[in-house]
Amino acid sequence: QVQLVESGGGLVQAGGSLRLSCTASGRSISIYPMGWFRQAPGKEREFVAGINWNGGSTYYTDSVKGRFTISRDNAKNTVYLQMNSLKPEDTAVYYCAADRRVGGTPSPTFEEYDYWGHGTQVTVSS
């Protein structure tokens, strides 16, 4: 089993930055594609960014391209989401997720992921 814990959320003004971390325990996630998702009140969970097992390929939803960067440090069993130029519409609970398809491409579909963290709240004020 893999346990994922997100951290780094908080309240920030529009235009500010936050760096989210997702640290895994129980098993190494170094061979798994990883994703970040978010869910705002009253909305469905949406894909934000994904990264393949070695960090060589990254994927983003259009609304965060150029502002967010996903990365990973497999030695630390941790995945990051650097969020710059934050907007009020980025306000949501952010979740990280692991996909057990070893070596696979991170999917934008949340049903494809097997392990989830409990989320961290990001609030961007205008």
C-alpha positions in Angstrom: 0.0 0.0 0.0 1.0 3.6 -0.6 0.1 6.4 1.6 0.3 9.9 0.2 0.3 13.1 2.2 0.0 16.6 0.6 1.3 19.7 2.2 2.1 23.3 1.3 -1.4 24.7 0.7 -2.6 27.9 2.2 -4.0 31.3 1.6 -2.3 33.5 -1.0 -3.1 36.7 -2.9 -3.7 36.6 -6.6 -0.4 36.7 -8.4 1.4 34.9 -5.6 3.0 31.4 -5.5 2.7 28.2 -3.5 4.7 25.0 -3.7 2.8 21.8 -2.9 4.5 18.6 -1.9 3.2 15.1 -1.9 5.3 12.6 0.1 4.7 8.9 -0.1 5.3 6.2 2.4 4.7 2.5 2.5 6.3 1.8 -0.9 8.5 3.6 -3.4 6.5 5.6 -6.0 9.6 6.0 -8.2 8.2 3.7 -10.9 4.6 5.1 -10.9 3.2 7.9 -13.0 1.9 10.6 -10.6 -0.8 13.2 -11.0 -2.1 16.3 -9.3 -5.9 17.0 -9.3 -8.0 19.7 -7.8 -11.6 20.0 -6.8 -13.4 23.3 -6.1 -16.7 23.4 -4.3 -19.6 22.2 -6.4 -17.3 21.1 -9.2 -15.9 17.8 -10.4 -12.4 16.8 -9.6 -10.1 17.9 -12.5 -6.7 17.0 -13.7 -4.1 19.6 -13.1 -0.7 18.1 -14.0 0.9 14.7 -14.4 4.5 13.4 -14.6 5.9 10.1 -15.7 8.1 7.8 -13.6 11.4 9.5 -14.2 10.2 13.1 -14.7 11.1 13.1 -18.3 7.5 13.8 -19.5 5.1 16.2 -17.9 1.5 17.1 -18.8 -0.8 20.0 -17.8 -4.3 21.1 -18.2 -4.5 24.2 -20.5 -5.6 26.6 -17.7 -2.3 26.1 -15.8 0.2 25.8 -18.6 3.0 28.3 -18.2 2.1 28.9 -14.5 2.4 25.5 -12.8 5.3 23.1 -12.8 5.2 19.5 -11.7 8.4 17.7 -10.7 9.5 14.8 -8.6 12.4 13.6 -6.5 12.3 9.9 -6.4 15.1 9.7 -3.8 12.8 11.5 -1.5 9.6 9.7 -2.7 8.1 13.1 -3.2 6.3 14.9 -6.0 5.9 18.7 -6.2 3.6 21.2 -7.8 5.1 24.7 -8.1 2.2 27.1 -8.6 3.0 30.7 -9.8 0.8 33.6 -10.9 -2.1 32.1 -8.9 -5.6 33.2 -9.8 -8.8 33.1 -7.7 -10.1 30.4 -10.0 -7.2 28.1 -8.8 -8.9 28.0 -5.4 -9.6 24.3 -4.7 -8.5 21.3 -2.6 -5.5 19.8 -4.4 -4.9 16.1 -4.3 -1.9 14.0 -5.5 -2.4 10.5 -6.8 -0.4 7.5 -7.9 -1.1 5.2 -10.7 0.1 1.6 -10.3 0.6 1.2 -14.1 4.4 0.9 -13.8 6.1 3.1 -16.4 2.9 4.4 -17.8 1.9 7.8 -19.0 0.0 9.9 -16.4 -3.7 9.8 -17.2 -5.9 12.9 -17.0 -8.7 10.6 -15.8 -9.0 10.4 -12.0 -10.5 6.8 -12.2 -7.1 5.6 -13.5 -5.4 6.4 -10.2 -5.1 3.9 -7.4 -3.7 5.9 -4.4 -4.8 9.3 -3.2 -3.9 11.7 -0.6 -6.4 13.6 1.6 -5.8 16.9 -0.1 -4.5 20.3 0.8 -6.6 23.5 0.5 -5.4 26.3 -1.7 -7.2 29.6 -1.5 -6.4 32.5 -3.7 -7.8 35.8 -2.8 -8.5 38.6 -5.3 
